[in-house]
Amino acid sequence: MYVEGTALIDLATNSCSKPQQPSTVLVVPCASVSGTSSGTKLERFRESADVTSFVSDENDHRDASLFRKPIGARRIGDAGNILSTRYGGAMEIVTSSAHPELQERAGEAFRVKWPEFIFHDPVSREFIGRAGELFPQFDVLLRDGDSALANAWAVPFRWDSTAADLPEGYDGAPIRAVQGHDAGVVPSTLCVMAAAVANGVAARGLAAAVLRGLRERAGEAGLEHVIVPVRPTLKHRYPLTPMVEYARWRRNDNLSIDPWIRTHERMGAAIIGVAHRSMVIDGSVAEWEEWSGMVFPVLGDYVVPEALGLVRIDRALDRGTYVEENLWMQHV
């Protein structure tokens, strides 16, 4: 399934030329349109610096040039709860539910514009709320006095450390966590669902800081692995490119061209799989026209603003379907 000692991305050259879109699919270009979130957990965190999920299939497992063998069981904890000198003051990782005054402010600070179709994922709506109730210790804020600078949340579940046992994606992770909890399954893994920096706050590595806070909590809870379903920040600019190919695009320093993937790589994370069905959003043609601000006059695959891939429109069936790919990464 994995080949020991292979490079994370095996490129013929370390130089990074401008990526080119394939020309085999006819698409309809369109203007950018987005909706405004309303402050719920799903809406607060699914921004451009967000983390989402997906599944790895049989072909992915054999692609040793892309994926590294995951590290085995170990306690992960490389940062304390207090973050100080790096950001010029004392910053504390706190549990969101223990600070309702910050939660309200964070609900306002983390409201961001996001494509409307994201909010019509039925699986997320059904399970994310319950996951938040069951696992509040893994919903954290990076606090600086009375301000919440960054936020992240995660869910624990059982994972046997193989690509074949990864959840299906962003939707699959909370489902496994909730169902495993209800069945009394002992978790082994923390899955970071999302991390975001507050609007108007310079990043300054704050997303990485709050991720380190969750890694520390994973270690304290005795969880053996930390994995993340990553939604690459710039992938929407290349909707015709498969995720497995996008993941290979490197800069001269051999880090990813994508800033969110780079954040995880700099923290020691490795790509371990592609989730081809991270999120599936289905709706009528009229609903998709409303969500996207576009018109879909004929059967076809369309480029939709902020979508990482194409949206399939079938007017005869009155359906539009979007299947999102993402990248699984494992922290070590």
C-alpha positions, 0 to 999 in steps of 0.5 A: 500500500505504501512504499517505505522511504519514497519522497512525498512528491516525486517530481522530475525537477524542483523548479515550479513552472506555472501550472496549466489547465487541461483542455479536454473539458468544455466549461462555462467561465463565470463571475465570482459569487459568494454567500455570507455565513451566519456564524454556525460552526459549519459557517464559522470555519469553512473559509479559505484557510479551512480544513475539509475531508475525503477518501482514498481509493484503491488507485491512490494506495498504489501511488507511492510517488505521492503518499508516504507511509504514515508514522505509527502510534506515538503521543503528539504534543509539541506545544504547551497551552500557553503561546507567548514570545513568538507573537509578542504577548501571552496567547492561550489555547482555551476550550470554546465552551468554557468561554461563552463571552469569547464564543459570541465575539468569535461568532462575529469575528469568524463570519466570512464569505463562502460559496452558498452551496457549501451550506447545503451539505445534508451530512454536515448539517446532521452530524456536526452539531452533535459532534460539537456537543459530544467533543467540546474539549476539541473545540478551541480558541486561541485567546489573547486577552478578550480577543479570539484570534483563531479557532479550530475544532476536531473529532476523535474516532477509531482509525487503524492507520491505513489509507483504506480505513480513512473516513470518506471525507469531511462528511465521513469524519463526524459520522464516524466520530458520532457513531463510534461514540454511541457504540462505545468504540475507543478512539485512537485518532483526532481528526482536525476538521477546520481551523480559521483566523479571525477576520481582520487579524494578520495570519502571523502563523496563528492557524498553525498555533491553534493546530498545535494546540489541538495536537497537544490535546490529542497527546494529552487524551492518549490519541495516537494519530492526528489527521486532517482533511485539507481543502487546499486554498488555491485549488478552486483556481484549477478546477479541471486538475485532479487533486492527485495532480495538484498535490504534486505541484511544488515550489523551488523549495519542494513545498506545495504551491498551496499555502494551506498545504504548506502550513501543514507540511511545515508542521511535519505533516505528510499527504497520505491519501486523496478523498475523492468524495469528501463532500457531495452536494446535490440540488435541483437546477434552480437551486444550483442557479440560486446558489451560484448566481449562474444560469445552466442552460444545457446538460454539462459540467460547469465551472462554479465560483469557489468550487474545487471541481466541476458541477454536473448539471442534468436538466432532464433530471432536474439535478445538479451534483458537486463532488469535492475532492480533498487531501488527507494529511497526517501530522507526526 
